[in-house]
Every structure is written in C-alpha cells, then in structure tokens.
Amino acid sequence: MTLDPDTFEAEKYADLFPQLQQAYKNAFNQMNERYDSTLVHGIDQTILNESEPFYEGNGEFRIELPENPHERVEGAVVVDEEKLNELLDRYAETLEAELRRVFDVE
C-alpha cells in the first residue's frame, strides 16, 4: 500500500494500528536507553498516550501532543518545564523517525 495522509488518517487505528504500536514501542525503547527511564516512562504514560500521529505526506509525520503536557506529567515525575520540553521535542523527533522507518516512507 502506498501511504498517503488520507489513508493514514482513515486506517491508523484499524489496519495500520500494529505498525503504529511498533513505532511507539521502538521510540520508547530508544528514549529509555538514552534518558532517565522514570521521566521517559512518565512522558509515555501521561502525555504520549494522548498524542495523535498524523502523516503529512512526502515522508513527513507530525505528532500532536495534548495541551498542558507539564501539568499532565506533574503527578508522575518531578521535572522542570524546560527539561520536559527538551525531552518532549527529542521524543517527538524519535517517534517521527520511527514512524517513517516502520511505514517505510524515508
């Protein structure tokens, strides 16, 4: 199947869900190896579980994060907002790269 934005949107939680899960798992594992595992796990469970992946076309994915990520993670881990934002940016970049790899649109 050739991936396009409309197909991805229509099928991401049906036919494409296994690949989507794999990309999220791969990104989590990479981040968990490089950064504080408590923080990575907190981000995964409180922010990324509510994120929304979009395929923009031309091999580009975008991760839409929920509003107020710092407030979401507050109960799970202690982290200042600047550090959280930096790690979230890296996590989103890692996830976007994994989505490109898993969906073979690099």
C-alpha positions in Angstrom: 0.0 0.0 0.0 1.2 3.5 -0.8 0.8 5.7 2.2 -0.9 9.0 1.9 -2.3 11.3 4.5 -6.0 10.4 3.9 -5.3 6.6 4.1 -3.2 7.0 7.2 -5.9 9.0 8.9 -8.6 6.6 7.9 -6.7 3.4 8.8 -4.3 4.4 11.6 -6.4 2.8 14.3 -7.6 -0.1 12.2 -5.3 -1.7 9.6 -2.2 0.3 10.4 -2.5 0.0 14.2 0.1 -2.8 14.6 2.7 -0.7 12.8 1.7 2.4 14.8 2.2 0.5 18.1 5.6 -0.8 16.9 6.8 2.7 16.1 5.7 4.0 19.5 7.4 1.0 21.2 10.6 1.5 19.2 10.7 5.2 20.1 10.1 4.4 23.8 12.9 1.8 23.8 15.3 4.3 22.2 14.4 7.1 24.6 14.5 4.8 27.6 18.1 3.7 26.7 19.3 7.4 26.5 17.4 9.3 29.1 16.1 9.0 32.7 13.7 6.0 32.5 11.4 7.3 35.1 10.9 10.5 33.1 10.6 8.7 29.8 8.0 6.3 31.3 6.1 9.3 32.8 6.0 11.0 29.4 4.9 7.9 27.7 2.1 7.2 30.2 0.8 10.7 30.7 1.5 12.6 27.5 2.2 10.3 24.6 -0.7 8.1 25.4 -2.9 11.1 24.4 -0.8 12.1 21.4 -2.1 12.0 17.9 0.1 11.0 14.9 -0.5 12.5 11.5 1.1 11.7 8.2 1.7 14.9 6.3 2.9 13.2 3.1 6.3 13.2 1.4 7.7 11.0 4.2 6.8 13.5 7.0 5.0 12.7 10.2 3.8 15.1 12.9 3.0 14.2 16.5 0.3 16.4 18.0 0.7 16.5 21.8 -2.1 17.1 24.2 -2.5 20.5 25.8 -0.5 21.3 29.0 2.0 18.5 28.9 3.8 19.8 32.1 0.6 19.6 34.1 -0.1 16.0 32.8 3.3 14.7 33.9 3.3 16.5 37.3 1.9 13.7 39.3 4.1 11.1 37.7 7.6 12.7 37.9 9.3 15.9 39.1 10.8 17.8 36.2 11.2 21.4 35.3 9.2 22.7 32.3 12.3 23.5 30.2 13.8 20.0 30.6 10.4 18.4 29.9 10.0 20.5 26.7 13.5 19.5 25.5 12.8 15.8 26.1 9.4 16.0 24.5 11.0 17.5 21.4 13.5 14.8 21.2 10.9 12.1 21.9 8.6 13.5 19.1 11.6 13.6 16.7 12.5 10.0 17.6 8.9 8.9 17.2 8.5 10.7 13.8 11.7 8.9 12.6 10.4 5.5 13.8 7.1 6.2 12.0 9.0 6.9 8.8 11.0 3.7 9.3 8.1 1.4 10.2 5.9 2.7 7.4 8.8 2.7 5.0 8.4 6.3 3.8 12.0 7.5 4.5 
